[in-house]
Amino acid sequence: MTIQQITTGEERRLAVEHWLSSASSDPGQTRRDWVEHPVAMLSCGSLFAAVRIPAAVVQAAAQSTDEAVIDAYLVGVVVGGPVIFDRYALWYYALVPAGTARRWDAPDTVCLGVGSSLGVPRPGLCRADNERVYWAVPMDSAAFLCSPNAVSQLVMLGRYRQVGRG
């Protein structure tokens, strides 16, 4: 008889929380911060890097300014890799493998690597929570990141569509 293990959403969320918090010098404090605040500052460059993309580029690629439409679009484009949106600064942050920062060259973007920090929302925080920073594409599994090639293609498509409007 075969017994299948089923991982619940809560177990995946906890795994993501622990994995992300390990990018901090004090993972326990980071997890406590997420209890009290919607965002915690994490270091880039060890577990992940973050490609900062202007919202206008992502909106052009998605051909929409509606957050729900863009979030749904991003799920398919980055193949489920995690993306954070800062509503006030108007930046999207695609989490990519840590080594990406050394070779990143997509125009109008910056890849935050070693020496950079990023405000990362508590795992599970979504658009409906109405916070400044939220997961446009939630991190569903610890260490599952966006493909740098997919992020680069998103940027290039958005830039192409921006030029087409001009």
C-alpha positions as CSV (number, residue, x, y, z in Angstrom):
1,M,0.0,0.0,0.0
2,T,1.3,3.4,-1.0
3,I,0.8,6.3,1.3
4,Q,0.8,9.7,-0.3
5,Q,2.0,12.8,1.6
6,I,-0.1,15.9,1.0
7,T,1.4,19.2,1.7
8,T,-1.1,21.8,2.8
9,G,-1.1,25.4,1.8
10,E,-0.2,26.4,5.4
11,E,2.7,24.0,5.4
12,R,4.0,25.6,2.1
13,R,3.5,29.1,3.5
14,L,5.5,28.2,6.5
15,A,8.3,26.6,4.4
16,V,8.4,29.8,2.3
17,E,8.5,32.0,5.4
18,H,11.4,30.0,6.9
19,W,13.3,30.0,3.6
20,L,12.8,33.7,3.0
21,S,13.7,34.6,6.5
22,S,17.0,32.8,6.2
23,A,18.1,35.6,4.0
24,S,18.2,37.7,7.1
25,S,21.0,37.9,9.7
26,D,18.3,37.2,12.3
27,P,15.7,34.8,10.8
28,G,13.7,34.6,14.0
29,Q,13.4,38.4,14.2
30,T,12.3,38.5,10.6
31,R,9.5,36.1,11.3
32,R,8.5,38.1,14.4
33,D,8.6,41.3,12.2
34,W,6.1,39.7,9.8
35,V,3.7,39.1,12.7
36,E,3.7,42.8,13.5
37,H,4.3,44.4,10.1
38,P,3.4,43.6,6.5
39,V,7.0,43.9,5.3
40,A,10.5,42.8,6.5
41,M,13.8,43.9,5.0
42,L,15.8,41.0,3.6
43,S,19.3,40.9,2.1
44,C,19.6,40.1,-1.6
45,G,22.4,38.1,-3.1
46,S,22.6,35.0,-1.0
47,L,19.3,33.1,-1.6
48,F,17.8,35.3,-4.3
49,A,18.3,38.5,-6.3
50,A,15.5,40.8,-7.3
51,V,14.9,42.4,-10.6
52,R,13.3,45.9,-10.2
53,I,11.1,46.7,-13.1
54,P,9.1,49.9,-13.6
55,A,5.4,49.4,-13.3
56,A,4.9,51.2,-16.6
57,V,6.9,48.4,-18.4
58,V,4.9,45.6,-16.7
59,Q,1.6,47.4,-17.5
60,A,2.6,47.8,-21.1
61,A,3.5,44.1,-21.4
62,A,0.2,43.1,-19.8
63,Q,-1.7,45.8,-21.8
64,S,-3.5,46.8,-18.6
65,T,-3.2,49.0,-15.5
66,D,-5.6,46.8,-13.5
67,E,-3.7,45.1,-10.7
68,A,-5.8,41.9,-10.8
69,V,-5.3,41.6,-14.6
70,I,-1.5,42.2,-14.3
71,D,-1.2,39.8,-11.4
72,A,-2.9,37.1,-13.5
73,Y,-0.8,37.9,-16.5
74,L,2.4,37.7,-14.5
75,V,1.6,34.2,-13.2
76,G,1.8,32.9,-16.7
77,V,4.7,35.0,-17.9
78,V,7.1,34.2,-15.0
79,V,5.7,30.6,-14.8
80,G,4.6,31.0,-11.2
81,G,7.9,32.5,-10.0
82,P,7.4,35.1,-7.2
83,V,6.9,38.8,-8.0
84,I,6.4,41.6,-5.5
85,F,4.6,44.9,-6.3
86,D,5.1,48.2,-4.5
87,R,2.0,50.2,-5.2
88,Y,3.4,53.6,-4.1
89,A,6.9,53.4,-5.6
90,L,5.4,51.7,-8.7
91,W,8.1,49.0,-9.0
92,Y,7.7,45.3,-9.5
93,Y,10.4,43.0,-8.1
94,A,10.8,39.6,-9.7
95,L,12.8,37.2,-7.4
96,V,15.4,35.4,-9.4
97,P,18.4,33.2,-8.6
98,A,21.1,35.0,-6.6
99,G,23.8,34.8,-9.4
100,T,21.6,36.7,-11.8
101,A,22.8,40.1,-10.5
102,R,26.3,39.5,-11.9
103,R,25.1,39.2,-15.5
104,W,21.8,41.1,-15.6
105,D,21.6,43.7,-18.5
106,A,17.9,44.3,-19.4
107,P,17.4,48.0,-20.0
108,D,15.4,50.2,-17.6
109,T,15.8,47.6,-14.8
110,V,18.2,46.9,-12.0
111,C,19.0,43.5,-10.5
112,L,19.5,43.8,-6.7
113,G,22.2,41.5,-5.6
114,V,24.9,41.4,-2.9
115,G,24.8,44.5,-0.8
116,S,21.2,45.3,-1.5
117,S,18.1,44.9,0.6
118,L,14.5,44.5,-0.3
119,G,11.2,45.0,1.6
120,V,9.6,41.6,1.3
121,P,5.9,41.2,2.2
122,R,4.9,38.5,4.7
123,P,4.2,35.3,2.8
124,G,0.6,35.1,1.8
125,L,0.0,38.9,1.7
126,C,-1.9,39.6,-1.5
127,R,-3.5,42.5,-3.4
128,A,-6.8,42.1,-1.5
129,D,-5.0,42.9,1.8
130,N,-4.6,46.5,0.5
131,E,-1.1,46.9,1.8
132,R,1.5,49.1,0.0
133,V,3.7,46.1,-0.9
134,Y,2.2,42.7,-1.7
135,W,2.9,39.5,-3.6
136,A,1.6,40.0,-7.2
137,V,2.7,36.4,-7.7
138,P,3.0,34.6,-4.4
139,M,6.0,32.4,-3.6
140,D,4.2,29.1,-3.6
141,S,7.3,26.9,-2.8
142,A,10.5,27.6,-0.9
143,A,13.4,28.4,-3.3
144,F,11.1,28.4,-6.4
145,L,12.2,31.6,-8.3
146,C,11.5,33.3,-11.6
147,S,13.5,32.3,-14.6
148,P,15.8,35.3,-15.5
149,N,15.1,34.6,-19.2
150,A,11.3,34.9,-18.6
151,V,11.8,38.2,-16.7
152,S,14.0,39.6,-19.4
153,Q,11.4,38.7,-22.1
154,L,8.7,40.4,-20.0
155,V,10.8,43.5,-19.9
156,M,11.6,43.5,-23.6
157,L,7.9,42.9,-24.5
158,G,6.9,45.8,-22.2
159,R,9.5,48.1,-23.7
160,Y,8.4,47.1,-27.2
161,R,4.8,47.8,-26.5
162,Q,5.7,51.2,-24.9
163,V,7.5,52.2,-28.1
164,G,4.5,51.1,-30.1
165,R,2.3,53.6,-28.3
166,G,4.7,56.5,-28.8
